[in-house]
Amino acid sequence: MFVENSPENKSICKQYCGTCPSYVGEGKLLFCSRGNMTGTIEKNGCKCGMCPVAIEHKLDGGYYCIHGNLDTLLD
């Protein structure tokens, strides 16, 4: 399902992407809406499944910082 790139979703995302054990970068958020990062990210755990945005939109998977959101690509 498509995730809106909205200020509300960004605010929620800061609580999850902002404390991600795998994505330690700064500035980019809302990978489930905007797509994955370029470059290498080491998998050290994923909080995507606990994010209210992902739950509300019934997103599958995780590690959106690495893989993006396949649900968005398929919609």
PDB file of N, CA, C and O in Angstrom:
ATOM      1  N   MET A   1       0.840  -1.170   0.000  1.00  0.00           N
ATOM      2  CA  MET A   1       0.000   0.000   0.000  1.00  0.00           C
ATOM      3  C   MET A   1       0.895   1.246   0.000  1.00  0.00           C
ATOM      4  O   MET A   1       1.944   1.261   0.644  1.00  0.00           O
ATOM      5  N   PHE A   2       0.484   2.262  -0.707  1.00  0.00           N
ATOM      6  CA  PHE A   2       1.239   3.507  -0.805  1.00  0.00           C
ATOM      7  C   PHE A   2       1.282   4.218   0.546  1.00  0.00           C
ATOM      8  O   PHE A   2       0.263   4.310   1.230  1.00  0.00           O
ATOM      9  N   VAL A   3       2.430   4.709   0.923  1.00  0.00           N
ATOM     10  CA  VAL A   3       2.613   5.471   2.160  1.00  0.00           C
ATOM     11  C   VAL A   3       2.843   6.927   1.783  1.00  0.00           C
ATOM     12  O   VAL A   3       3.777   7.250   1.049  1.00  0.00           O
ATOM     13  N   GLU A   4       1.984   7.801   2.292  1.00  0.00           N
ATOM     14  CA  GLU A   4       2.086   9.224   1.985  1.00  0.00           C
ATOM     15  C   GLU A   4       3.321   9.830   2.653  1.00  0.00           C
ATOM     16  O   GLU A   4       3.609   9.559   3.818  1.00  0.00           O
ATOM     17  N   ASN A   5       4.028  10.639   1.907  1.00  0.00           N
ATOM     18  CA  ASN A   5       5.216  11.337   2.393  1.00  0.00           C
ATOM     19  C   ASN A   5       4.758  12.625   3.079  1.00  0.00           C
ATOM     20  O   ASN A   5       5.008  13.725   2.585  1.00  0.00           O
ATOM     21  N   SER A   6       4.080  12.476   4.229  1.00  0.00           N
ATOM     22  CA  SER A   6       3.453  13.611   4.905  1.00  0.00           C
ATOM     23  C   SER A   6       4.230  14.009   6.161  1.00  0.00           C
ATOM     24  O   SER A   6       5.000  13.209   6.693  1.00  0.00           O
ATOM     25  N   PRO A   7       4.031  15.240   6.635  1.00  0.00           N
ATOM     26  CA  PRO A   7       4.676  15.667   7.885  1.00  0.00           C
ATOM     27  C   PRO A   7       4.303  14.762   9.070  1.00  0.00           C
ATOM     28  O   PRO A   7       5.149  14.465   9.914  1.00  0.00           O
ATOM     29  N   GLU A   8       3.052  14.329   9.130  1.00  0.00           N
ATOM     30  CA  GLU A   8       2.619  13.442  10.222  1.00  0.00           C
ATOM     31  C   GLU A   8       3.383  12.119  10.181  1.00  0.00           C
ATOM     32  O   GLU A   8       3.874  11.653  11.209  1.00  0.00           O
ATOM     33  N   ASN A   9       3.483  11.517   9.000  1.00  0.00           N
ATOM     34  CA  ASN A   9       4.216  10.256   8.873  1.00  0.00           C
ATOM     35  C   ASN A   9       5.702  10.445   9.168  1.00  0.00           C
ATOM     36  O   ASN A   9       6.330   9.573   9.768  1.00  0.00           O
ATOM     37  N   LYS A  10       6.265  11.573   8.752  1.00  0.00           N
ATOM     38  CA  LYS A  10       7.681  11.853   9.044  1.00  0.00           C
ATOM     39  C   LYS A  10       7.916  11.950  10.549  1.00  0.00           C
ATOM     40  O   LYS A  10       8.925  11.463  11.059  1.00  0.00           O
ATOM     41  N   SER A  11       6.983  12.579  11.252  1.00  0.00           N
ATOM     42  CA  SER A  11       7.107  12.721  12.697  1.00  0.00           C
ATOM     43  C   SER A  11       7.078  11.357  13.384  1.00  0.00           C
ATOM     44  O   SER A  11       7.885  11.089  14.274  1.00  0.00           O
ATOM     45  N   ILE A  12       6.157  10.507  12.974  1.00  0.00           N
ATOM     46  CA  ILE A  12       6.082   9.146  13.514  1.00  0.00           C
ATOM     47  C   ILE A  12       7.363   8.395  13.182  1.00  0.00           C
ATOM     48  O   ILE A  12       7.915   7.690  14.026  1.00  0.00           O
ATOM     49  N   CYS A  13       7.823   8.549  11.968  1.00  0.00           N
ATOM     50  CA  CYS A  13       9.009   7.842  11.492  1.00  0.00           C
ATOM     51  C   CYS A  13      10.255   8.201  12.295  1.00  0.00           C
ATOM     52  O   CYS A  13      11.103   7.340  12.528  1.00  0.00           O
ATOM     53  N   LYS A  14      10.379   9.443  12.718  1.00  0.00           N
ATOM     54  CA  LYS A  14      11.556   9.864  13.485  1.00  0.00           C
ATOM     55  C   LYS A  14      11.741   9.007  14.732  1.00  0.00           C
ATOM     56  O   LYS A  14      12.867   8.791  15.181  1.00  0.00           O
ATOM     57  N   GLN A  15      10.635   8.520  15.289  1.00  0.00           N
ATOM     58  CA  GLN A  15      10.701   7.692  16.484  1.00  0.00           C
ATOM     59  C   GLN A  15      11.250   6.298  16.179  1.00  0.00           C
ATOM     60  O   GLN A  15      11.774   5.632  17.072  1.00  0.00           O
ATOM     61  N   TYR A  16      11.138   5.857  14.940  1.00  0.00           N
ATOM     62  CA  TYR A  16      11.539   4.499  14.568  1.00  0.00           C
ATOM     63  C   TYR A  16      12.807   4.498  13.724  1.00  0.00           C
ATOM     64  O   TYR A  16      13.798   3.889  14.126  1.00  0.00           O
ATOM     65  N   CYS A  17      12.811   5.148  12.583  1.00  0.00           N
ATOM     66  CA  CYS A  17      14.031   5.237  11.762  1.00  0.00           C
ATOM     67  C   CYS A  17      15.113   5.988  12.514  1.00  0.00           C
ATOM     68  O   CYS A  17      16.298   5.689  12.365  1.00  0.00           O
ATOM     69  N   GLY A  18      14.720   6.949  13.309  1.00  0.00           N
ATOM     70  CA  GLY A  18      15.681   7.757  14.047  1.00  0.00           C
ATOM     71  C   GLY A  18      16.460   6.981  15.097  1.00  0.00           C
ATOM     72  O   GLY A  18      17.524   7.425  15.527  1.00  0.00           O
ATOM     73  N   THR A  19      15.948   5.828  15.517  1.00  0.00           N
ATOM     74  CA  THR A  19      16.634   4.995  16.507  1.00  0.00           C
ATOM     75  C   THR A  19      16.905   3.596  15.966  1.00  0.00           C
ATOM     76  O   THR A  19      17.046   2.647  16.736  1.00  0.00           O
ATOM     77  N   CYS A  20      16.975   3.470  14.672  1.00  0.00           N
ATOM     78  CA  CYS A  20      17.177   2.171  14.015  1.00  0.00           C
ATOM     79  C   CYS A  20      18.582   1.624  14.309  1.00  0.00           C
ATOM     80  O   CYS A  20      19.561   2.365  14.225  1.00  0.00           O
ATOM     81  N   PRO A  21      18.685   0.333  14.653  1.00  0.00           N
ATOM     82  CA  PRO A  21      20.007  -0.247  14.893  1.00  0.00           C
ATOM     83  C   PRO A  21      20.806  -0.499  13.609  1.00  0.00           C
ATOM     84  O   PRO A  21      22.017  -0.711  13.674  1.00  0.00           O
ATOM     85  N   SER A  22      20.154  -0.478  12.459  1.00  0.00           N
ATOM     86  CA  SER A  22      20.854  -0.711  11.185  1.00  0.00           C
ATOM     87  C   SER A  22      21.167   0.592  10.465  1.00  0.00           C
ATOM     88  O   SER A  22      22.301   0.806  10.036  1.00  0.00           O
ATOM     89  N   TYR A  23      20.172   1.465  10.327  1.00  0.00           N
ATOM     90  CA  TYR A  23      20.386   2.754   9.658  1.00  0.00           C
ATOM     91  C   TYR A  23      20.869   3.761  10.691  1.00  0.00           C
ATOM     92  O   TYR A  23      20.096   4.220  11.532  1.00  0.00           O
ATOM     93  N   VAL A  24      22.136   4.097  10.624  1.00  0.00           N
ATOM     94  CA  VAL A  24      22.710   5.029  11.601  1.00  0.00           C
ATOM     95  C   VAL A  24      22.971   6.403  10.983  1.00  0.00           C
ATOM     96  O   VAL A  24      23.586   7.265  11.611  1.00  0.00           O
ATOM     97  N   GLY A  25      22.507   6.597   9.769  1.00  0.00           N
ATOM     98  CA  GLY A  25      22.680   7.884   9.106  1.00  0.00           C
ATOM     99  C   GLY A  25      21.732   8.919   9.667  1.00  0.00           C
ATOM    100  O   GLY A  25      20.949   8.635  10.573  1.00  0.00           O
ATOM    101  N   GLU A  26      21.806  10.114   9.126  1.00  0.00           N
ATOM    102  CA  GLU A  26      20.928  11.194   9.558  1.00  0.00           C
ATOM    103  C   GLU A  26      20.276  11.836   8.350  1.00  0.00           C
ATOM    104  O   GLU A  26      20.804  11.800   7.238  1.00  0.00           O
ATOM    105  N   GLY A  27      19.116  12.424   8.595  1.00  0.00           N
ATOM    106  CA  GLY A  27      18.486  13.218   7.561  1.00  0.00           C
ATOM    107  C   GLY A  27      17.407  12.514   6.772  1.00  0.00           C
ATOM    108  O   GLY A  27      16.334  13.083   6.569  1.00  0.00           O
ATOM    109  N   LYS A  28      17.649  11.306   6.323  1.00  0.00           N
ATOM    110  CA  LYS A  28      16.646  10.638   5.508  1.00  0.00           C
ATOM    111  C   LYS A  28      15.759   9.772   6.391  1.00  0.00           C
ATOM    112  O   LYS A  28      16.243   9.032   7.247  1.00  0.00           O
ATOM    113  N   LEU A  29      14.465   9.877   6.169  1.00  0.00           N
ATOM    114  CA  LEU A  29      13.474   9.109   6.910  1.00  0.00           C
ATOM    115  C   LEU A  29      12.417   8.598   5.946  1.00  0.00           C
ATOM    116  O   LEU A  29      12.465   8.888   4.750  1.00  0.00           O
ATOM    117  N   LEU A  30      11.486   7.853   6.455  1.00  0.00           N
ATOM    118  CA  LEU A  30      10.313   7.382   5.722  1.00  0.00           C
ATOM    119  C   LEU A  30      10.699   6.538   4.507  1.00  0.00           C
ATOM    120  O   LEU A  30      10.213   6.760   3.397  1.00  0.00           O
ATOM    121  N   PHE A  31      11.576   5.575   4.741  1.00  0.00           N
ATOM    122  CA  PHE A  31      12.031   4.696   3.666  1.00  0.00           C
ATOM    123  C   PHE A  31      10.875   3.905   3.059  1.00  0.00           C
ATOM    124  O   PHE A  31      10.936   3.530   1.888  1.00  0.00           O
ATOM    125  N   CYS A  32       9.825   3.647   3.836  1.00  0.00           N
ATOM    126  CA  CYS A  32       8.671   2.906   3.313  1.00  0.00           C
ATOM    127  C   CYS A  32       7.905   3.736   2.288  1.00  0.00           C
ATOM    128  O   CYS A  32       7.120   3.183   1.517  1.00  0.00           O
ATOM    129  N   SER A  33       8.116   5.051   2.263  1.00  0.00           N
ATOM    130  CA  SER A  33       7.485   5.925   1.284  1.00  0.00           C
ATOM    131  C   SER A  33       8.465   6.373   0.203  1.00  0.00           C
ATOM    132  O   SER A  33       8.140   6.361  -0.984  1.00  0.00           O
ATOM    133  N   ARG A  34       9.659   6.765   0.619  1.00  0.00           N
ATOM    134  CA  ARG A  34      10.629   7.378  -0.291  1.00  0.00           C
ATOM    135  C   ARG A  34      11.561   6.387  -0.969  1.00  0.00           C
ATOM    136  O   ARG A  34      12.201   6.722  -1.965  1.00  0.00           O
ATOM    137  N   GLY A  35      11.645   5.173  -0.442  1.00  0.00           N
ATOM    138  CA  GLY A  35      12.547   4.188  -1.032  1.00  0.00           C
ATOM    139  C   GLY A  35      13.809   4.002  -0.210  1.00  0.00           C
ATOM    140  O   GLY A  35      14.035   4.691   0.785  1.00  0.00           O
ATOM    141  N   ASN A  36      14.613   3.066  -0.642  1.00  0.00           N
ATOM    142  CA  ASN A  36      15.793   2.672   0.118  1.00  0.00           C
ATOM    143  C   ASN A  36      16.952   3.651  -0.040  1.00  0.00           C
ATOM    144  O   ASN A  36      16.946   4.528  -0.904  1.00  0.00           O
ATOM    145  N   MET A  37      17.940   3.466   0.823  1.00  0.00           N
ATOM    146  CA  MET A  37      19.178   4.244   0.778  1.00  0.00           C
ATOM    147  C   MET A  37      20.081   3.690  -0.306  1.00  0.00           C
ATOM    148  O   MET A  37      20.005   2.511  -0.654  1.00  0.00           O
ATOM    149  N   THR A  38      20.923   4.538  -0.829  1.00  0.00           N
ATOM    150  CA  THR A  38      21.997   4.048  -1.683  1.00  0.00           C
ATOM    151  C   THR A  38      23.190   3.797  -0.778  1.00  0.00           C
ATOM    152  O   THR A  38      23.334   4.446   0.258  1.00  0.00           O
ATOM    153  N   GLY A  39      24.023   2.883  -1.153  1.00  0.00           N
ATOM    154  CA  GLY A  39      25.168   2.552  -0.318  1.00  0.00           C
ATOM    155  C   GLY A  39      24.908   1.287   0.479  1.00  0.00           C
ATOM    156  O   GLY A  39      23.895   0.614   0.291  1.00  0.00           O
ATOM    157  N   THR A  40      25.831   0.977   1.363  1.00  0.00           N
ATOM    158  CA  THR A  40      25.767  -0.262   2.122  1.00  0.00           C
ATOM    159  C   THR A  40      25.271  -0.001   3.535  1.00  0.00           C
ATOM    160  O   THR A  40      25.735   0.916   4.213  1.00  0.00           O
ATOM    161  N   ILE A  41      24.324  -0.818   3.965  1.00  0.00           N
ATOM    162  CA  ILE A  41      23.824  -0.778   5.332  1.00  0.00           C
ATOM    163  C   ILE A  41      23.934  -2.193   5.881  1.00  0.00           C
ATOM    164  O   ILE A  41      23.448  -3.142   5.266  1.00  0.00           O
ATOM    165  N   GLU A  42      24.565  -2.332   7.026  1.00  0.00           N
ATOM    166  CA  GLU A  42      24.700  -3.641   7.663  1.00  0.00           C
ATOM    167  C   GLU A  42      23.446  -3.933   8.484  1.00  0.00           C
ATOM    168  O   GLU A  42      23.000  -3.089   9.261  1.00  0.00           O
ATOM    169  N   LYS A  43      22.883  -5.117   8.313  1.00  0.00           N
ATOM    170  CA  LYS A  43      21.686  -5.507   9.055  1.00  0.00           C
ATOM    171  C   LYS A  43      22.041  -5.788  10.516  1.00  0.00           C
ATOM    172  O   LYS A  43      22.735  -6.756  10.827  1.00  0.00           O
ATOM    173  N   ASN A  44      21.551  -4.920  11.402  1.00  0.00           N
ATOM    174  CA  ASN A  44      21.771  -5.063  12.842  1.00  0.00           C
ATOM    175  C   ASN A  44      20.459  -5.065  13.610  1.00  0.00           C
ATOM    176  O   ASN A  44      20.441  -4.808  14.814  1.00  0.00           O
ATOM    177  N   GLY A  45      19.377  -5.351  12.930  1.00  0.00           N
ATOM    178  CA  GLY A  45      18.054  -5.323  13.534  1.00  0.00           C
ATOM    179  C   GLY A  45      17.161  -4.358  12.779  1.00  0.00           C
ATOM    180  O   GLY A  45      17.636  -3.428  12.128  1.00  0.00           O
ATOM    181  N   CYS A  46      15.858  -4.591  12.874  1.00  0.00           N
ATOM    182  CA  CYS A  46      14.892  -3.783  12.124  1.00  0.00           C
ATOM    183  C   CYS A  46      13.696  -3.451  13.008  1.00  0.00           C
ATOM    184  O   CYS A  46      13.147  -4.327  13.677  1.00  0.00           O
ATOM    185  N   LYS A  47      13.299  -2.190  13.006  1.00  0.00           N
ATOM    186  CA  LYS A  47      12.154  -1.730  13.778  1.00  0.00           C
ATOM    187  C   LYS A  47      10.944  -1.427  12.896  1.00  0.00           C
ATOM    188  O   LYS A  47       9.909  -0.988  13.397  1.00  0.00           O
ATOM    189  N   CYS A  48      11.063  -1.656  11.594  1.00  0.00           N
ATOM    190  CA  CYS A  48       9.982  -1.302  10.664  1.00  0.00           C
ATOM    191  C   CYS A  48       8.648  -1.946  11.045  1.00  0.00           C
ATOM    192  O   CYS A  48       7.601  -1.306  10.945  1.00  0.00           O
ATOM    193  N   GLY A  49       8.680  -3.183  11.472  1.00  0.00           N
ATOM    194  CA  GLY A  49       7.447  -3.900  11.794  1.00  0.00           C
ATOM    195  C   GLY A  49       6.703  -3.344  12.988  1.00  0.00           C
ATOM    196  O   GLY A  49       5.514  -3.617  13.150  1.00  0.00           O
ATOM    197  N   MET A  50       7.376  -2.565  13.838  1.00  0.00           N
ATOM    198  CA  MET A  50       6.753  -1.962  15.019  1.00  0.00           C
ATOM    199  C   MET A  50       6.264  -0.542  14.751  1.00  0.00           C
ATOM    200  O   MET A  50       5.588   0.052  15.590  1.00  0.00           O
ATOM    201  N   CYS A  51       6.600  -0.004  13.595  1.00  0.00           N
ATOM    202  CA  CYS A  51       6.261   1.380  13.268  1.00  0.00           C
ATOM    203  C   CYS A  51       4.761   1.522  12.999  1.00  0.00           C
ATOM    204  O   CYS A  51       4.207   0.760  12.207  1.00  0.00           O
ATOM    205  N   PRO A  52       4.093   2.488  13.647  1.00  0.00           N
ATOM    206  CA  PRO A  52       2.667   2.694  13.404  1.00  0.00           C
ATOM    207  C   PRO A  52       2.328   2.977  11.938  1.00  0.00           C
ATOM    208  O   PRO A  52       1.245   2.615  11.479  1.00  0.00           O
ATOM    209  N   VAL A  53       3.233   3.613  11.203  1.00  0.00           N
ATOM    210  CA  VAL A  53       2.985   3.882   9.779  1.00  0.00           C
ATOM    211  C   VAL A  53       2.925   2.563   9.012  1.00  0.00           C
ATOM    212  O   VAL A  53       2.021   2.359   8.202  1.00  0.00           O
ATOM    213  N   ALA A  54       3.870   1.674   9.259  1.00  0.00           N
ATOM    214  CA  ALA A  54       3.889   0.371   8.585  1.00  0.00           C
ATOM    215  C   ALA A  54       2.676  -0.461   8.979  1.00  0.00           C
ATOM    216  O   ALA A  54       2.086  -1.137   8.137  1.00  0.00           O
ATOM    217  N   ILE A  55       2.302  -0.413  10.251  1.00  0.00           N
ATOM    218  CA  ILE A  55       1.141  -1.175  10.728  1.00  0.00           C
ATOM    219  C   ILE A  55      -0.136  -0.638  10.100  1.00  0.00           C
ATOM    220  O   ILE A  55      -0.956  -1.410   9.604  1.00  0.00           O
ATOM    221  N   GLU A  56      -0.312   0.678  10.118  1.00  0.00           N
ATOM    222  CA  GLU A  56      -1.522   1.301   9.550  1.00  0.00           C
ATOM    223  C   GLU A  56      -1.688   0.970   8.067  1.00  0.00           C
ATOM    224  O   GLU A  56      -2.805   0.762   7.593  1.00  0.00           O
ATOM    225  N   HIS A  57      -0.574   0.923   7.342  1.00  0.00           N
ATOM    226  CA  HIS A  57      -0.628   0.670   5.905  1.00  0.00           C
ATOM    227  C   HIS A  57      -0.490  -0.812   5.556  1.00  0.00           C
ATOM    228  O   HIS A  57      -0.427  -1.187   4.385  1.00  0.00           O
ATOM    229  N   LYS A  58      -0.442  -1.654   6.611  1.00  0.00           N
ATOM    230  CA  LYS A  58      -0.372  -3.113   6.429  1.00  0.00           C
ATOM    231  C   LYS A  58       0.793  -3.517   5.522  1.00  0.00           C
ATOM    232  O   LYS A  58       0.633  -4.319   4.602  1.00  0.00           O
ATOM    233  N   LEU A  59       1.966  -2.946   5.802  1.00  0.00           N
ATOM    234  CA  LEU A  59       3.150  -3.236   4.997  1.00  0.00           C
ATOM    235  C   LEU A  59       3.771  -4.560   5.419  1.00  0.00           C
ATOM    236  O   LEU A  59       3.788  -4.902   6.601  1.00  0.00           O
ATOM    237  N   ASP A  60       4.270  -5.284   4.459  1.00  0.00           N
ATOM    238  CA  ASP A  60       4.974  -6.537   4.714  1.00  0.00           C
ATOM    239  C   ASP A  60       6.469  -6.286   4.699  1.00  0.00           C
ATOM    240  O   ASP A  60       6.946  -5.315   4.112  1.00  0.00           O
ATOM    241  N   GLY A  61       7.195  -7.167   5.347  1.00  0.00           N
ATOM    242  CA  GLY A  61       8.651  -7.110   5.288  1.00  0.00           C
ATOM    243  C   GLY A  61       9.228  -6.109   6.266  1.00  0.00           C
ATOM    244  O   GLY A  61       8.607  -5.762   7.270  1.00  0.00           O
ATOM    245  N   GLY A  62      10.399  -5.664   5.961  1.00  0.00           N
ATOM    246  CA  GLY A  62      11.127  -4.734   6.805  1.00  0.00           C
ATOM    247  C   GLY A  62      12.403  -4.328   6.103  1.00  0.00           C
ATOM    248  O   GLY A  62      12.565  -4.544   4.902  1.00  0.00           O
ATOM    249  N   TYR A  63      13.295  -3.747   6.854  1.00  0.00           N
ATOM    250  CA  TYR A  63      14.553  -3.235   6.297  1.00  0.00           C
ATOM    251  C   TYR A  63      14.279  -2.364   5.069  1.00  0.00           C
ATOM    252  O   TYR A  63      14.928  -2.516   4.034  1.00  0.00           O
ATOM    253  N   TYR A  64      13.312  -1.449   5.194  1.00  0.00           N
ATOM    254  CA  TYR A  64      12.978  -0.562   4.075  1.00  0.00           C
ATOM    255  C   TYR A  64      14.161   0.328   3.709  1.00  0.00           C
ATOM    256  O   TYR A  64      14.262   0.790   2.572  1.00  0.00           O
ATOM    257  N   CYS A  65      15.061   0.572   4.673  1.00  0.00           N
ATOM    258  CA  CYS A  65      16.248   1.377   4.379  1.00  0.00           C
ATOM    259  C   CYS A  65      17.168   0.657   3.396  1.00  0.00           C
ATOM    260  O   CYS A  65      17.943   1.298   2.686  1.00  0.00           O
ATOM    261  N   ILE A  66      17.086  -0.661   3.353  1.00  0.00           N
ATOM    262  CA  ILE A  66      17.914  -1.458   2.449  1.00  0.00           C
ATOM    263  C   ILE A  66      17.156  -1.826   1.182  1.00  0.00           C
ATOM    264  O   ILE A  66      17.682  -1.695   0.077  1.00  0.00           O
ATOM    265  N   HIS A  67      15.911  -2.289   1.346  1.00  0.00           N
ATOM    266  CA  HIS A  67      15.153  -2.847   0.223  1.00  0.00           C
ATOM    267  C   HIS A  67      14.081  -1.923  -0.335  1.00  0.00           C
ATOM    268  O   HIS A  67      13.552  -2.185  -1.415  1.00  0.00           O
ATOM    269  N   GLY A  68      13.753  -0.861   0.366  1.00  0.00           N
ATOM    270  CA  GLY A  68      12.603  -0.065  -0.025  1.00  0.00           C
ATOM    271  C   GLY A  68      11.333  -0.795   0.382  1.00  0.00           C
ATOM    272  O   GLY A  68      11.395  -1.784   1.113  1.00  0.00           O
ATOM    273  N   ASN A  69      10.198  -0.327  -0.076  1.00  0.00           N
ATOM    274  CA  ASN A  69       8.910  -0.926   0.251  1.00  0.00           C
ATOM    275  C   ASN A  69       8.364  -1.601  -0.992  1.00  0.00           C
ATOM    276  O   ASN A  69       7.867  -0.932  -1.898  1.00  0.00           O
ATOM    277  N   LEU A  70       8.451  -2.907  -1.041  1.00  0.00           N
ATOM    278  CA  LEU A  70       7.965  -3.634  -2.214  1.00  0.00           C
ATOM    279  C   LEU A  70       6.472  -3.454  -2.408  1.00  0.00           C
ATOM    280  O   LEU A  70       5.989  -3.495  -3.539  1.00  0.00           O
ATOM    281  N   ASP A  71       5.716  -3.251  -1.306  1.00  0.00           N
ATOM    282  CA  ASP A  71       4.279  -3.019  -1.431  1.00  0.00           C
ATOM    283  C   ASP A  71       4.007  -1.768  -2.260  1.00  0.00           C
ATOM    284  O   ASP A  71       3.090  -1.764  -3.083  1.00  0.00           O
ATOM    285  N   THR A  72       4.783  -0.711  -2.059  1.00  0.00           N
ATOM    286  CA  THR A  72       4.618   0.526  -2.820  1.00  0.00           C
ATOM    287  C   THR A  72       4.910   0.294  -4.292  1.00  0.00           C
ATOM    288  O   THR A  72       4.221   0.833  -5.159  1.00  0.00           O
ATOM    289  N   LEU A  73       5.921  -0.502  -4.576  1.00  0.00           N
ATOM    290  CA  LEU A  73       6.280  -0.769  -5.967  1.00  0.00           C
ATOM    291  C   LEU A  73       5.219  -1.585  -6.681  1.00  0.00           C
ATOM    292  O   LEU A  73       5.064  -1.478  -7.898  1.00  0.00           O
ATOM    293  N   LEU A  74       4.482  -2.405  -5.928  1.00  0.00           N
ATOM    294  CA  LEU A  74       3.485  -3.283  -6.531  1.00  0.00           C
ATOM    295  C   LEU A  74       2.122  -2.632  -6.652  1.00  0.00           C
ATOM    296  O   LEU A  74       1.295  -3.099  -7.436  1.00  0.00           O
ATOM    297  N   ASP A  75       1.852  -1.552  -5.893  1.00  0.00           N
ATOM    298  CA  ASP A  75       0.540  -0.886  -5.950  1.00  0.00           C
ATOM    299  C   ASP A  75       0.337  -0.191  -7.276  1.00  0.00           C
ATOM    300  O   ASP A  75      -0.708   0.420  -7.500  1.00  0.00           O
TER     301      ASP A  75
END
